[in-house]
Amino acid sequence: MDESHALIHIPGVPSYVTYSWIAMLILIIVAILIRRSLTLIPEKGLQNFVEFLVESLYKLCKDNLGLHWADIFFPLIGTLGLYILVCNFMGLVPGFESPTSNINTTASCAVPVFFATHYYGLKIHKLGYIKHFLGPIRSLPALPLMAMMFVVELISHIARPVTLSVRLFGNMVSKHLILVVLGILAPAVAPVAILGLGVLVSIVQAFVFVLLTTLYLAGAVEEAH
């Protein structure tokens, strides 16, 4: 989005940074509001909605990581999921920009996942973590194959933050372009179509990012076979 068309613009600050701050501020305010009125049995719609999101993210972590690792990685995965979801939804508000439609924002989410994956892989397995890059065969005649597998796995791991960031960025930009085209071609029915399609794409892309993050972390901490 052109910064001159953004509803909120701070001179000298890129619009995607401004709206990233707004997304963080929204999450902080919602957390404070829920914390102040927190009840054992939810009485307000906001608490119900947030609990549903948090429980869904935690269940995803537990199903793919197990209870022990879910408790460790949930703060990272849950934060990413909620932040990306809010950023995606912001693009549906007239005059607002989706921060995730900028590659810098998506990369800033993908790079910590890359470092966390290999940090915990090395922390748990020490030098044995290299077994994750050698493929399933460990016999002496298979050394050339193991070397090839190591190169392939190394490239695939390095490409992970690129694919994570580009996938989210590309889908959010394409969503914006499709919604603009729909608004031009069918202005009478566009509002409903825009809202429905925008919400669907925003949820799916946040889910895909979180799911891949969970699988990458699960692969790093599991025992190599």
C-alpha positions as CSV (number, residue, x, y, z in Angstrom):
1,M,0.0,0.0,0.0
2,D,1.2,3.5,-0.8
3,E,2.0,5.2,2.5
4,S,0.3,8.4,1.2
5,H,-3.0,6.4,1.2
6,A,-2.6,5.0,4.7
7,L,-5.0,6.3,7.3
8,I,-2.3,6.4,9.9
9,H,1.1,7.6,8.9
10,I,4.1,8.7,11.0
11,P,6.6,10.8,9.1
12,G,9.9,8.9,8.6
13,V,8.4,5.6,9.6
14,P,7.4,3.0,7.0
15,S,3.6,2.3,7.1
16,Y,4.2,-1.5,7.6
17,V,6.2,-0.6,10.8
18,T,3.4,1.7,12.0
19,Y,0.7,-0.9,11.5
20,S,2.9,-3.6,13.1
21,W,3.1,-1.4,16.2
22,I,-0.7,-1.0,16.1
23,A,-1.2,-4.8,15.8
24,M,1.1,-5.2,18.9
25,L,-0.8,-2.5,20.7
26,I,-4.1,-4.2,20.0
27,L,-2.9,-7.5,21.4
28,I,-1.5,-5.8,24.5
29,I,-4.8,-3.9,25.1
30,V,-6.9,-7.0,24.6
31,A,-4.7,-9.0,27.0
32,I,-5.0,-6.3,29.7
33,L,-8.8,-6.1,29.3
34,I,-9.2,-9.8,29.6
35,R,-6.7,-10.0,32.5
36,R,-8.7,-7.4,34.5
37,S,-12.1,-9.1,33.9
38,L,-10.8,-12.7,33.9
39,T,-13.3,-15.2,35.3
40,L,-13.2,-19.0,35.7
41,I,-16.4,-19.3,33.6
42,P,-16.2,-16.8,30.7
43,E,-19.0,-14.3,30.8
44,K,-18.0,-12.0,28.0
45,G,-17.7,-12.6,24.3
46,L,-14.2,-11.2,24.1
47,Q,-12.8,-13.7,26.7
48,N,-14.6,-16.5,25.0
49,F,-13.2,-15.6,21.6
50,V,-9.6,-15.2,22.8
51,E,-9.8,-18.4,24.9
52,F,-11.0,-20.3,21.7
53,L,-8.0,-18.9,19.7
54,V,-5.5,-19.8,22.5
55,E,-6.9,-23.2,23.1
56,S,-6.9,-24.0,19.4
57,L,-3.2,-22.9,19.1
58,Y,-2.3,-24.9,22.2
59,K,-4.0,-28.0,20.9
60,L,-2.1,-27.7,17.6
61,C,1.1,-27.6,19.5
62,K,0.2,-30.5,21.7
63,D,-0.9,-32.7,18.8
64,N,2.3,-32.1,16.9
65,L,4.9,-31.7,19.7
66,G,3.6,-33.6,22.7
67,L,2.7,-32.1,26.1
68,H,6.3,-31.4,27.2
69,W,7.4,-29.5,24.1
70,A,4.0,-27.8,23.7
71,D,4.5,-26.1,27.0
72,I,8.0,-24.9,26.0
73,F,7.2,-23.8,22.4
74,F,3.7,-22.5,22.9
75,P,4.7,-18.9,23.9
76,L,6.6,-18.6,20.6
77,I,4.0,-20.3,18.4
78,G,1.0,-18.7,20.1
79,T,2.5,-15.2,19.8
80,L,3.3,-15.7,16.2
81,G,-0.2,-17.0,15.5
82,L,-2.1,-14.2,17.2
83,Y,0.2,-11.5,15.8
84,I,0.0,-12.7,12.2
85,L,-3.8,-13.2,12.5
86,V,-4.2,-9.6,13.7
87,C,-1.9,-8.3,11.0
88,N,-3.8,-10.2,8.3
89,F,-7.2,-8.9,9.5
90,M,-6.0,-5.3,9.6
91,G,-5.9,-5.3,5.8
92,L,-9.7,-5.7,5.8
93,V,-10.2,-2.3,7.6
94,P,-10.6,0.6,5.2
95,G,-7.6,2.8,5.3
96,F,-5.5,0.3,7.2
97,E,-2.6,-1.8,5.8
98,S,-1.8,-5.4,6.5
99,P,1.8,-5.4,7.8
100,T,2.1,-9.0,6.5
101,S,1.8,-7.7,3.0
102,N,5.3,-6.4,3.4
103,I,8.2,-8.9,3.1
104,N,10.1,-7.3,6.0
105,T,7.3,-8.1,8.4
106,T,7.0,-11.7,7.3
107,A,10.7,-12.2,7.3
108,S,10.9,-10.9,10.9
109,C,8.5,-13.6,11.8
110,A,10.2,-16.4,9.9
111,V,13.8,-15.7,11.0
112,P,13.2,-16.3,14.7
113,V,11.6,-19.6,13.8
114,F,14.7,-20.6,11.9
115,F,17.0,-19.8,14.8
116,A,14.7,-21.4,17.4
117,T,14.6,-24.6,15.4
118,H,18.3,-25.1,15.2
119,Y,19.0,-23.7,18.7
120,Y,16.8,-26.3,20.3
121,G,18.0,-29.0,17.9
122,L,21.6,-28.4,19.0
123,K,20.6,-28.0,22.6
124,I,18.8,-31.3,22.8
125,H,20.9,-33.5,20.5
126,K,24.3,-31.7,20.7
127,L,26.5,-32.8,17.8
128,G,24.1,-35.7,17.2
129,Y,21.8,-33.1,15.6
130,I,23.8,-33.6,12.4
131,K,22.1,-37.0,12.0
132,H,18.9,-35.1,11.0
133,F,20.7,-34.0,7.9
134,L,22.2,-37.4,6.8
135,G,19.2,-39.4,5.7
136,P,18.1,-42.8,6.9
137,I,21.2,-44.8,5.9
138,R,24.3,-44.9,8.1
139,S,26.3,-47.8,6.5
140,L,29.8,-47.2,5.1
141,P,28.9,-47.8,1.4
142,A,26.3,-45.1,1.7
143,L,28.7,-42.3,2.6
144,P,28.3,-40.6,-0.8
145,L,24.6,-40.7,-0.5
146,M,24.8,-39.4,3.1
147,A,27.0,-36.5,1.8
148,M,24.4,-35.7,-0.9
149,M,21.6,-35.9,1.6
150,F,23.5,-33.5,3.9
151,V,23.8,-30.9,1.2
152,V,20.1,-31.3,0.2
153,E,18.9,-31.0,3.8
154,L,21.2,-28.1,4.5
155,I,19.8,-26.2,1.5
156,S,16.2,-27.1,2.5
157,H,16.7,-25.8,6.0
158,I,18.3,-22.6,4.8
159,A,15.3,-22.1,2.4
160,R,12.7,-22.5,5.2
161,P,12.7,-18.9,6.4
162,V,12.6,-17.8,2.8
163,T,9.6,-20.0,2.0
164,L,7.8,-19.1,5.2
165,S,8.2,-15.3,4.6
166,V,7.5,-15.4,0.9
167,R,4.5,-17.6,1.2
168,L,2.7,-15.4,3.7
169,F,3.8,-12.2,1.9
170,G,2.7,-13.4,-1.5
171,N,-0.7,-14.6,-0.4
172,M,-1.4,-11.4,1.5
173,V,-0.4,-9.2,-1.5
174,S,-2.4,-11.4,-3.9
175,K,-5.4,-11.2,-1.5
176,H,-5.2,-7.4,-1.6
177,L,-5.0,-7.3,-5.4
178,I,-8.0,-9.8,-5.8
179,L,-10.1,-7.7,-3.5
180,V,-9.3,-4.6,-5.4
181,V,-10.3,-6.3,-8.7
182,L,-13.5,-7.6,-7.2
183,G,-14.3,-4.1,-6.0
184,I,-13.9,-2.7,-9.5
185,L,-15.7,-5.5,-11.4
186,A,-18.6,-6.0,-9.0
187,P,-19.0,-3.1,-6.7
188,A,-22.6,-4.1,-5.8
189,V,-21.7,-7.5,-4.3
190,A,-18.0,-6.7,-3.6
191,P,-18.4,-5.9,0.2
192,V,-19.7,-9.3,1.1
193,A,-17.3,-11.1,-1.2
194,I,-14.4,-9.1,0.0
195,L,-15.2,-9.7,3.7
196,G,-15.7,-13.4,3.3
197,L,-12.7,-14.0,1.1
198,G,-10.5,-11.7,3.1
199,V,-11.4,-13.4,6.4
200,L,-10.8,-16.9,4.9
201,V,-7.4,-16.0,3.4
202,S,-6.3,-14.3,6.6
203,I,-7.2,-17.3,8.8
204,V,-5.7,-19.9,6.5
205,Q,-2.4,-18.1,6.0
206,A,-2.0,-17.6,9.7
207,F,-2.8,-21.3,10.3
208,V,-0.3,-22.4,7.6
209,F,2.5,-20.3,9.1
210,V,1.9,-21.6,12.6
211,L,1.5,-25.2,11.4
212,L,4.8,-25.2,9.5
213,T,6.5,-23.6,12.5
214,T,5.2,-26.3,14.7
215,L,6.4,-29.1,12.3
216,Y,9.8,-27.5,12.0
217,L,10.3,-27.4,15.7
218,A,8.9,-30.9,16.1
219,G,11.4,-32.2,13.6
220,A,14.3,-30.5,15.4
221,V,13.6,-32.0,18.8
222,E,12.6,-35.5,17.8
223,E,15.2,-38.3,17.7
224,A,16.7,-38.9,14.3
225,H,16.0,-42.4,12.8
